[in-house]
Amino acid sequence: MKKIKILVTIAFVISILSSNVFAVESDIGSKSQDGAVDQHKEEIKDKDKCQKCRKDPLKYLEDKKQSVEKDLKEGRISKEEADEKIKEIDQRIQKIKEFNSLPLPEKKAKIYSRFQKHIDKKVSEGKLTNEEGQKFLTELKKELDQWDGKDFPKFKMDKMENKKHD
């Protein structure tokens, strides 16, 4: 049930952002003696990042860019690493701006198409049954029909969570 919820969340984020957001590696906190506490803190940070990204992905990416520049100034990463990450972040920002400029029907079609490919892949890998995949696609279609195209789509994940037990 959690795996499906995570899968669907990832699919939506991918459909909007179209690639990964890059994390900066840091040694801060890694010297703690309790690995479980560190892992739990990282999970909380990841949930926080996801929420920030969902609210305003452009602002999130701009903040990420500033964070990379700060890490460069502090010597945590090399100039080459910083340039590469900034280049990738700028590309992501450009893709989001292009997506935002599309008319609503094209946005919906693009999201549906990407999610459909993702579901097809999961079905072919055996991680989902064909029926489960079709249920997810049907639910997405209903949610897309109600989406006004403003802000980040607010798809109801609770309905997806219980699909495996039907």
Secondary structure, 3 states (H helix, E strand, C coil): CHHHHHHHHHHHHHHHHCCCCCCCCCCCCCCCCCHHHHHHHHHHHHHHHHHHHHHCHHHHHHHHHHHHHHHHHCCCCCHHHHHHHHHHHHHHHHHHHHHHCCCHHHHHHHHHHHHHHHHHHHHHCCCCCHHHHHHHHHHHHHHHHHCCCCCCCCCCHHHHHCHHHC
